[in-house]
Amino acid sequence: MATGDSAGTPPPPGGRVLVSTKGTAILGCGATLLVVAVGLIIVMGFSGGYVVIPTLIAIAAAIALGYGVKEMQKWEAFELVIPVWPVPLGATLDAELIRRAKTSVPDRDIAVRGLIICREKVTYQVGTDTRTERNDVCKQPFSTIATVNDGVFRAPIPLVVPLDRGGPTIDFEHNDITWRVDLEMEKLSWTSASQSFEFVVAPYLDTDAGVIQDAPRSQP
Amino acid sequence: MQRNADPNLSIRIDDDVAEVGSFFGCDVARSPADGESNASSGPGKIRAVRVSLRWYTEGRGDTDSNTVMTVELPVDEFGMTSGRVELGVPGNGPISYDGSLIRVRWEISAQTDIKLGFDQLSTAEVLVVPRGGHGLYDRAHPRRVQ
């Protein structure tokens, strides 16, 4: 899940750039796993234990780590440029997914499939257990084509927040509403084939949205 | 108004729908009924009338709630008061919401603070809609049947 401000792309006026942290998270997990596995190998080796499984884990973690490092040497992190922040209810925004190459990469087109999701999440206490329930009240699919040109990956992302499903972002102790856009990309490595960016929906209407003019008046 | 309401208290809300960042305006008045001398129990029994704006959640999850503003109106020795109250709605909401697991409701409550007695509480449901949504936004929850 992506958070944070821009690293490379400057945010548009009134907008924001969300930076994917997935690559560094995978690297962090891989490194941790590698350290744990090596530690287990050392401890179990000295105590005469069975070191085959920790060795296999260490090899897998090292491969993943090397692959991730190679990927990060080749590409910057994904960035989602959102022109208006926070996103108003009813808005249809032209966001853009950008990734810059650090080395020379061939020009090509990449199919991108996406899903805009509004999720309600609640927690409640049953005895001493805390239970959680989630429901996606809005799932809006879209597809688009990304182009890689001159070492820059760009994909137009239609960021649509419908008025009739979901509501503004809330973050209470037991009740949350979150919005995010999930993206699946073809022909990319496993570390970057899927990305997810969480965004904030504000409690005000997009006055440019034609749908609002057609909406009926609130009724008792 | 309900829930052990103060029969001598009247609150007239200008508009029971408000946008985030705006306010609910209301006129509050308490005039003791004939024969009542400050809550019928002696002088100084009624200490104040408090008018509050609060939201709370309903639904599958445990309840979250917050009182966003409280205005205290002093009463005279006869338990009388009258005044204009404006209760501001925060600019960041939440709005009244009707989801599948979560419902957010707003209410204005008036509490008559009685010394050494049970306070009397009256509530009225109101709707908070997104900014720019007054008269347009129809996604708020249905009103509670009273």
Contacts between the chains, C-beta under 8 A, distances in Angstrom:
chain1	res1	chain2	res2	distance
A	88	B	130	8.0
A	89	B	130	5.4
A	89	B	133	7.8
A	120	B	99	5.1
A	120	B	100	6.1
A	120	B	101	4.4
A	120	B	102	5.2
A	121	B	101	7.8
A	122	B	59	6.5
A	122	B	60	4.9
A	122	B	61	2.7
A	122	B	62	7.7
A	122	B	101	4.9
A	122	B	102	6.2
A	123	B	61	5.7
A	123	B	62	6.6
A	124	B	60	6.5
A	124	B	61	5.0
A	124	B	62	4.8
A	125	B	62	6.1
A	133	B	60	5.5
A	133	B	61	7.4
A	133	B	101	6.0
A	135	B	100	5.0
A	135	B	101	5.3
A	137	B	99	5.8
A	137	B	100	5.4
A	163	B	137	7.6
A	163	B	139	6.7
A	164	B	139	6.7
A	166	B	99	7.5
A	167	B	94	8.0
A	167	B	95	6.6
A	167	B	97	4.5
A	167	B	99	6.4
A	167	B	139	7.2
A	168	B	93	5.8
A	168	B	94	6.9
A	168	B	95	6.1
A	168	B	97	7.9
A	168	B	130	6.9
A	170	B	93	7.3
A	170	B	94	5.1
A	170	B	97	7.8
A	170	B	102	7.8
A	170	B	104	7.4
A	172	B	57	6.7
A	172	B	64	3.9
A	173	B	62	7.8
A	173	B	64	5.4
A	174	B	57	7.3
A	174	B	61	4.4
A	174	B	62	4.1
A	174	B	63	7.1
A	174	B	64	5.4
A	175	B	57	4.8
A	175	B	59	7.3
A	175	B	61	4.8
A	175	B	64	5.4
A	175	B	101	7.8
A	175	B	102	4.9
A	175	B	104	8.0
A	177	B	97	7.8
A	177	B	99	7.2
A	177	B	102	6.8
A	202	B	92	7.7
A	202	B	130	8.0
A	203	B	20	4.8
A	203	B	92	6.7
A	203	B	93	3.8
A	203	B	94	6.8
A	203	B	95	4.8
A	203	B	130	4.7
A	203	B	131	6.7
A	204	B	20	6.8
A	204	B	130	4.9
A	204	B	131	3.5
A	204	B	132	5.6
A	204	B	133	7.5
A	205	B	130	5.0
A	205	B	131	6.8
A	205	B	132	4.1
A	205	B	133	4.9
A	205	B	136	7.0
A	205	B	137	6.6
A	207	B	132	5.4
A	212	B	132	7.7
A	212	B	133	7.7
A	212	B	136	5.4
A	212	B	137	7.8
A	213	B	136	7.7
A	215	B	136	5.3
A	215	B	137	6.7
A	215	B	138	5.6
A	216	B	138	5.2
A	217	B	135	5.3
A	217	B	136	6.9
A	217	B	138	6.7
A	218	B	17	6.1
A	218	B	127	6.6
A	218	B	129	6.6
A	218	B	135	7.1
A	218	B	136	7.9
A	218	B	137	6.2
A	218	B	138	5.1
A	218	B	140	5.9
A	219	B	138	6.7
A	220	B	143	5.1
